[in-house]
Amino acid sequence: MKSKITQNDVASLAGVTRSMVSYVINGNSRSVAPETRQKILDAIDELGYRPNVFAQALSMGSKVAIADRHIGIVLCNAEMFVRPYYAEILAGIHTAAHEKGYHIRFLRFFEELNNPVLFNQLINSEEICGLLLIAIDQCLKNDEDWGLIERIKKQIKQIVCIEWQAPGMSSVSFNRQEAAFQVTNYLFEQNYREIAYIGEADQRVIGFKQAFIERGEDTSGLYIDDAADMASGYEAVKRLHQSRLALPRALFAGSDEVAVGILRYLHEQGIAVPDKTAVISIDNIEIAGYTNPELTTMNVQKRAMGFRAVEMIANRNADQGDDALTLLLPTNLVVRKSV
């Protein structure tokens, strides 16, 4: 039977001390020369060495040591796996975790945490040192859901809400209201006055209306329809088209995915963009540069949101209560050919 490979075996093969091997394995290798670090990594690869996390924790005197560099992720639902916007956020999380020597302990959906066995197994300081809650506002429907948030807050000290904000919790997001305000003002500057909004019914609607009010424009006839993805964007613009003789001169989509659905419908109906109807949106996901015509959109720093969230936990800045940190990343308009 093959004996278990130890740190001493790695040290012997690499020609270094055991303490140097320990530094590299535990992510504390700043004082180790790059060539020495590479020798150790090569030895680990050749021998197939696997760290014993429980032994490492015991050597540090606490089970919590196992969790010291482990982060949990909770998503609203499984649909986020196929949404390019959230895929970029997750990519940012992964990049930051890799660079800072952190590990993703688990990735779960919010509803799953209603299972008390799973909750007690995962949401505790012996499993993770921090927790990332991505777009959970989309699935907070009742007092029980908010009660679950409160239970999470009591168990984990370092929590970051990504792409949403909650009272007393640290967060990384963008200002939805301000982004929508800027988009609507841009349309005014391009001499569009008849504008309809199709998108998420959140702060973006407030920003849309705010632009009209501040310019003294009439808000009584504003058209606003809820949509969150390509399919609902398609159906929403179809309803709008069927309800009047002609579409407004400009359509403001709350997200690029909604805009893609709108563009498909307009193409099917032979409605030229932007000659007959202009389309603008928020997000700047990759596909925005490949639609026909290319989509003008407000760029949101999606990868940076994920990266900065991990950074906040690594720096122990993700506090709660009065010490909660709110980070709003700036946005910028990417002008293409749909307006």
N, C-alpha and C positions, 0 to 999 in steps of 0.2 A: 504493500500500500504506500502511495506517495506521501511523504511527510509534508506538513504544512509549511509553505514558504514564509519566512519571517523577515523583519526589517534588517536583521543581522545578515541574512543571506544576500539581500539587495546591497547592503553596505559593502560586503565582501566582494561581490562581483564588480561593483562600481569603483572600488578602491577608495572609499570615503568612510567617514565615521557614521555610526548609527544616528547620531543627533542630526546630521545633515539630511539623512533620509527622512527623518521625522519632520524636519522643517519643510521639505518639499511636499510630503504627503499631506501635511496639515495646512498648506497654503501660506506658510510663513517663510518663504524662500528668498526674501529680498536681500538677505545678507549672503546668499549662496551665489557664487559666480555662475553666469549663464552656461558655460561649458560643463561645470560640475553638475548643475541641475540637469542638463541634457544626458549626462552619463547615468545619473540616477534614474531618469525616466526610461532610458534605454534598458537598464537592468531590470526595472519593474516590468517592462514589456516582455523581455526575454524570459524572465522567470514566471511570469503570470501572477505576480504578487497582488493580493487583494487585502486592503486594510480591514482590520476588525474594528468596526466603529464602537462596539460595546467595550472592547478592551481600551480603546482610546478614551472613551468616556470615563471609565473607572480610573485610568491613570490621571485624569484631570479632576477626579474627586466628585463627579456629579453626573447624573443621567442627563441633565440639561445640556451637557457638553455635546451630546449627540445632535441636539437641535440647533446648536450655535450658528451654523451656517446653512440651515435648511429653511426654505420658504414654501409656503402653501399658496395655491392659486384657486380662487373660487370664481367661476363664470356664472352668468345669469342662466344660460341654457346651452344645449348642444348645437344650436344653429350658429353660434358664434364661431365654431370651427370652420365653417364654410364662408364666413363673411370676411372679405379681404381687409376691411378696416380693422377688425380685431386680430386678424392674423399678423398684421404689422405691429400691433401692440405687443402680442406674444413674442414676436421676433425681437423686439426691443428688450423685453424681460430676459429672454434667453441670453442675448448678447451681454447684458449687464451682469447677470449671474455668473457667466463664464469668466468675464474679465475680473470680477471681484472675488472669485473663489467660492461662490455660493451654489447651492444645489436646490432644484425644485423637488420638494418632498412629495407633493401630490397636486393634481389638478382635478377639481370636482365641480359639480353644479350646485347652486344654492339650495335647491329643493332637497338634495340628498342629505343635507345637514339636519333636516328634520328627524332623521333616524338617530335616536340617542346613542346607540352603540357606535355608529360611525362618527358622530360628533365628538364623543368622549375619546375615541381613538385618535382622531386627527387634530382637533382643535384644543391643543394643550401645549404648554411650554416645554414638555419633554419630547415633542415631535418637531416643532418649528419655532424659530425665533421671530418670524414675521409672517404676515398674511396680506395678500393682494386680492382685493375685491373688485372685479372688472364689470362695470356697467350693471351693477346690482339694482340700481334704481328702476330698471325695466321690469323687475319681477317682485317689487315690494308692493303688494296689493292690499294688505290688511294689517291689523295690529299684531297678529301672530308672526308675520314676517319681520316686522320691526322688533318684536320681542326676541327673535332669533339673532338679529343684529346686536342687541344688547347683551345677549349671552356670549356672543363671540367677543365683544369688547371686554368682558370681564375675564375671559380666558387668555387672550393674547394682547400684550401691551403695544406692540409695533404693528399697526395696520395702516394700509394705504388704499384709499378708494381711487380707482383709475377710471377716468372718463365719467365721473359723477362726483357729487359732493353730498356729505351728510353732516349734521350738527355734531360737533365734538370729535370728529375723525379727520385725520390727515388725508390729503387728496392731491392728485395730479390730474389736471384736465385742461380744457380750454373754455373760454367764455362764449358760450353758445349765443347768448343774447347779443353781445358785441359783434360776433362774427356775422350774424344775420343782419344786424343794423348796417354793417359795412357793405355787405352784399347788396342790400336794397338801395343804399345810397349810391352805389356804383351804377345801378340800373337807372336811377334818376339822372345821374351825371351823363349817361349815354342817351338821355332824352326819352326814356321809357316812362310812361305814367300809368298805364293799365297793366298791373302786375298781380298775378295770383301766386299764392304759396301752397305747395304740396309737399308735405313732409312730416317729421315728428312733431307732435303737439306738445312742445316743451318751451324752454326759454327762447328758442329760435322764433317762435310766433310773436313773443313780446318784442324782440329786436326788429322784426318785420314791421309791426305796427308802430313802433317807436320812430322809425325813419319817416313814416307818413306823417305822424303827429308833429315832429320837429320841423318838417317842411311845410306845415299848414295844409297838407293834402287831406281830402275827405276820406275817412276810414269806414264810413257806413256801408259801402258796397264791396269791401274787401272779400275776396274768395280765399278760404282756407280749408284745406282737406288733409286728413291724416293719412300718412303713408310711411312705411319704414324700410321697404326693400324694392327690388325691381318689379315684382309682380303687383304689389299694391300701388306703386307709382304708375304703372301701366293702367290699372283699373281706375285710379283717381283721375288721371287726365282724360280717360275715356268718358267718365261721368261728366266732367266739366265740359267737354266738347259736345256731348249730347244735350246738355242743358241750355246751350246758347247757339246763336248762329255762327259765331266766330270765336276762336280762342283769344285770350288776351295777348298783347304784343310781347309780353315777357312772362316766363314761368320760373319761379324760384323754387328749386327742389331742396329739401332739407338735407339731403345727402346725395352723394354720387350714385349710389345704387338706385335710389328713387329716380334720379335723372336718367339713368340708363333705360329704365322702364318707360319713362316719358318719351325719350328719343325714339325708342322702337315704335311706339304708337304713332308719333308724328310722321315717321318714315312710312309706315303702312298707309297712312291717310294722305300721303303726298304733300304734307305741309312742310315747306322749306324752312330750315333753321340756319341762320337767324332771320332770313328775309321776311318771313311771315310771323314767326314766333321765336323769340330768343329763349335760351335755356341757360340757367346758371345754378350752381349748387355749392355745397360745402363738403370737404373731406380731402380731395385730391388723392384718391386711391390710384393705383397704377393704370387701371383701365380708362381713366379720365383722359389720358393722352392718346387713346386709340379709338375713341368713339368717332362717329361720322355725323357732324363735324366734331373736332376735338373740343372737349368740354372746358369752359371757363369755370373755375371753382376756387373756393377759399381753402388754402392748404392748412391742414391740421397736422401738428407734429406727433404722429401716431407712435413711431418707434421711440421717440424721445420720451413720450409719456411712460412707456414700459420701462425704459432705461432709468429715468429719474425716480420712479417708484422704488425700484430695487436699491438705487443709490441712497434714498431716504432711509431705508431699513438698515443698510450697511453702515450708514453714518449715525444710526440711532436717533434720527430726527423725526420719525413717524409717531409723534406723541398723540395723546388724546386730551379731551377737555379743553381748557383754556390754552393749553400749549400745542394744540393741534396746528399743523402746518398746511396751509392751502397754497398750492402752486398752480398758477394759470399760465400755460405756455402760449406765446404769441402766435397769431395766425397771419397769413399773407395771401393776397389774391394772386392767382395764376391765370393770366388772361390768355385765352386760346381763341377758338373760332365760332363758338356757339352763341356769342353775344355781339 
